[in-house]
Each structure stands twice: as structure tokens, then as C-alpha cells.
Amino acid sequence: MLFLKLTLSYLCSVRNLSDEDEFLQMESFFDFILNEYSWLIDSYMINYFIDDLWNRLPNSWRCALDNVEPEDCICLVDVTVPPRKVLPLSLTCLRILMRCLPSREAVETPGQVAEACGIENASHADFAAITSRENWRTKLKPKKQYEIDRIVTTIDLLRKDSSGPSFNTVIDIGAGMGHLT
């Protein structure tokens, strides 16, 4: 029931809030969802069987999802797809909150990164392709090269921005492979 109250509260108030107030309101919803369902969000697939996660789901969710066909589950992850059968109120509220979130779209240019960070006059026309140079980082998979190129360009944008905080060092906290060294 608390989930329903939070959802209705958000939907009713969002039209009258400033961006900062809306951010704080949405943050409280995320905190609630994370506190309520962190055991599920943080679990690995193997834990589903080992820890019997199915039986930890709310009873209403289990009843609704018990005989659902796999192709019908798409409505749980894609809010634009309507469910084929009635979902419990708490799942419906969760879908509504998910619909309110901004969509995740691919960042295609450094200018989009600069705009998101509030940086004006970004000088990068395209992401640097530092990892594609011959014999450089030859053991990197293309996906990792792509990620590193974007990280390096983003760091360079932030470093050159005079209106933001200045820094001289970036710490790579990763798997210890030294890809960003």
C-alpha cells in the first residue's frame, strides 16, 4: 500500500515541482524501491534457485506470474508494452514509476556528454579512437575499446571545463587489468 501512496504522490505532485524538487522526489522513490527489493535487485541468477527467491516475492506477484508465458514477461521490462493480464497493484505502480524515468539513449557525440554535464563550448567533434591505433591495447575486446574511448573523451571534456571542479588525477577503480593506465 505504501508503494501505491508513493506512486500517486509522485504523479500528483510532479507537475508542480521544480527540477530539483522533482529530482528529490524521484530519489525518495528509488530509495524506497532499493530498500524494499534490494535482495532481488542484487541477486545473481544462481541465487534464484539456491536462495529460493521465488518464494520471497510478494504473494500477489507469484500468483500473477505463476503461469505467465515467457513472451508475456516483456511488459515487466519494457513499459511501452501493455501487460496481457492484470498485474498486482504494486507491480503496476512499479511500471508507472519506470515509465516516468528518462529513457536511456545512446550517447553518440562528446557534445551530448558536454550538454549533460552542463559544459559549454565543447571542442570535441567526435569520440577519440585512442584504442584503435595499431599495436596499442591489442588484447582489448572491441566493447572495452569503445568504453575506454568514451571514458577518455569524457574525462578530457571535464578536465578542460573551466567552470567545473579542477582535477589532475583520475583513479581507475576496475578489475585491476590496467586498461585505463
C-alpha positions as CSV (number, residue, x, y, z in Angstrom):
1,M,0.0,0.0,0.0
2,L,2.9,2.3,0.7
3,F,4.1,1.8,-2.8
4,L,0.7,3.0,-4.2
5,K,0.8,6.1,-2.0
6,L,4.3,6.9,-3.1
7,T,3.4,6.5,-6.8
8,L,0.2,8.6,-6.5
9,S,2.0,11.2,-4.5
10,Y,4.7,11.4,-7.2
11,L,2.2,11.5,-10.1
12,C,0.1,14.2,-8.5
13,S,3.0,16.4,-7.5
14,V,5.4,16.1,-10.4
15,R,3.6,18.8,-12.4
16,N,4.0,21.4,-9.7
17,L,7.6,20.7,-8.7
18,S,10.8,22.4,-9.8
19,D,13.5,20.2,-11.4
20,E,15.4,20.0,-8.0
21,D,12.2,19.1,-6.1
22,E,11.3,16.5,-8.7
23,F,14.8,15.0,-8.5
24,L,14.5,14.8,-4.7
25,Q,11.0,13.2,-5.0
26,M,12.2,10.6,-7.5
27,E,15.3,9.9,-5.4
28,S,13.0,9.0,-2.5
29,F,11.1,6.6,-4.7
30,F,14.4,5.0,-5.7
31,D,15.4,4.7,-2.1
32,F,12.1,3.0,-1.3
33,I,12.4,0.6,-4.2
34,L,16.1,-0.2,-3.4
35,N,15.3,-0.7,0.3
36,E,12.3,-2.9,-0.4
37,Y,13.7,-5.0,-3.2
38,S,17.5,-4.9,-2.9
39,W,17.5,-8.6,-2.1
40,L,16.1,-9.2,-5.6
41,I,18.0,-6.5,-7.5
42,D,21.4,-7.5,-6.1
43,S,20.9,-11.3,-6.6
44,Y,22.6,-13.4,-9.2
45,M,20.7,-15.8,-11.4
46,I,22.1,-18.8,-9.5
47,N,20.7,-17.3,-6.2
48,Y,17.2,-17.6,-7.7
49,F,17.5,-21.3,-7.2
50,I,19.8,-21.5,-4.2
51,D,18.0,-18.9,-2.1
52,D,14.5,-19.8,-3.3
53,L,13.9,-16.2,-4.4
54,W,10.5,-17.1,-6.0
55,N,9.1,-17.7,-2.5
56,R,10.4,-14.3,-1.3
57,L,8.4,-12.4,-3.9
58,P,5.1,-10.9,-2.6
59,N,2.3,-13.5,-2.9
60,S,0.4,-11.3,-5.3
61,W,3.4,-11.2,-7.7
62,R,3.8,-15.0,-7.5
63,C,0.1,-15.6,-8.3
64,A,0.2,-13.2,-11.2
65,L,3.4,-14.5,-12.7
66,D,3.0,-18.2,-11.9
67,N,1.6,-19.2,-15.3
68,V,2.9,-16.4,-17.5
69,E,4.4,-17.3,-20.8
70,P,7.9,-16.0,-21.4
71,E,6.9,-13.7,-24.2
72,D,4.4,-12.1,-21.8
73,C,7.2,-11.1,-19.4
74,I,8.4,-8.3,-21.8
75,C,5.9,-6.0,-20.2
76,L,7.9,-6.2,-17.0
77,V,11.0,-4.7,-18.5
78,D,9.5,-2.6,-21.4
79,V,6.9,-0.2,-20.0
80,T,5.7,0.6,-23.5
81,V,4.3,-3.0,-23.9
82,P,1.0,-3.4,-22.1
83,P,0.5,-6.4,-19.9
84,R,-1.8,-9.1,-21.3
85,K,-3.2,-9.9,-17.9
86,V,-4.0,-7.8,-14.9
87,L,-0.9,-7.3,-12.7
88,P,-0.9,-6.7,-9.0
89,L,-1.2,-3.1,-7.9
90,S,2.4,-2.9,-6.7
91,L,3.8,-4.2,-10.0
92,T,1.6,-1.8,-11.8
93,C,2.9,1.1,-9.7
94,L,6.4,0.0,-10.3
95,R,5.7,0.0,-14.1
96,I,4.3,3.6,-13.8
97,L,7.3,4.8,-11.9
98,M,9.6,3.2,-14.5
99,R,7.7,5.0,-17.3
100,C,8.4,8.3,-15.6
101,L,12.1,7.7,-15.7
102,P,14.0,9.2,-18.6
103,S,14.8,6.7,-21.3
104,R,18.3,5.5,-21.8
105,E,19.6,6.6,-25.1
106,A,23.0,6.0,-26.6
107,V,25.4,9.0,-26.4
108,E,26.7,9.5,-29.9
109,T,28.9,12.6,-29.6
110,P,31.0,14.3,-27.0
111,G,28.7,17.3,-27.4
112,Q,25.9,15.2,-25.9
113,V,28.2,14.4,-22.9
114,A,29.1,18.0,-22.5
115,E,25.5,19.1,-22.7
116,A,24.5,16.5,-20.0
117,C,27.4,17.8,-17.8
118,G,26.5,21.5,-18.4
119,I,29.7,22.2,-20.3
120,E,29.5,24.8,-22.9
121,N,31.8,25.2,-25.9
122,A,33.0,21.6,-26.0
123,S,35.7,21.3,-28.6
124,H,35.4,17.6,-29.4
125,A,33.8,16.8,-32.7
126,D,33.8,13.0,-32.1
127,F,35.0,10.5,-29.6
128,A,38.7,9.8,-29.7
129,A,39.7,6.5,-31.1
130,I,42.8,6.0,-29.0
131,T,42.4,2.3,-28.6
132,S,42.1,1.5,-32.3
133,R,45.7,2.5,-33.1
134,E,47.8,-0.4,-34.4
135,N,49.6,-2.5,-31.7
136,W,48.0,-0.4,-28.9
137,R,45.9,-2.3,-26.4
138,T,45.8,-5.3,-28.7
139,K,44.3,-7.6,-26.1
140,L,41.2,-5.4,-25.6
141,K,37.9,-6.6,-27.0
142,P,36.0,-4.1,-29.2
143,K,33.4,-3.4,-26.5
144,K,36.2,-2.5,-24.0
145,Q,37.9,-0.3,-26.6
146,Y,34.6,1.5,-27.2
147,E,34.1,2.1,-23.5
148,I,37.7,3.4,-22.9
149,D,37.4,5.8,-25.9
150,R,34.3,7.3,-24.4
151,I,35.7,7.5,-20.8
152,V,38.9,9.2,-22.0
153,T,37.0,11.7,-24.1
154,T,34.6,12.4,-21.2
155,I,37.5,12.9,-18.8
156,D,39.1,15.2,-21.2
157,L,35.9,17.3,-21.5
158,L,35.6,17.5,-17.7
159,R,39.3,18.4,-17.3
160,K,39.1,21.3,-19.9
161,D,35.9,22.7,-18.4
162,S,36.9,25.9,-16.6
163,S,33.5,26.2,-14.8
164,G,33.7,22.8,-13.1
165,P,36.0,21.5,-10.4
166,S,39.6,21.1,-11.4
167,F,41.5,17.9,-11.1
168,N,44.8,16.5,-12.1
169,T,44.3,12.8,-11.4
170,V,41.8,10.2,-12.4
171,I,41.7,6.9,-10.4
172,D,40.8,3.8,-12.3
173,I,38.9,1.5,-10.0
174,G,38.2,-1.6,-12.1
175,A,39.1,-5.2,-12.2
176,G,42.8,-4.5,-12.0
177,M,43.6,-5.2,-15.6
178,G,45.2,-1.7,-16.1
179,H,43.2,-0.9,-19.2
180,L,43.0,2.8,-18.3
181,T,46.6,3.1,-17.1
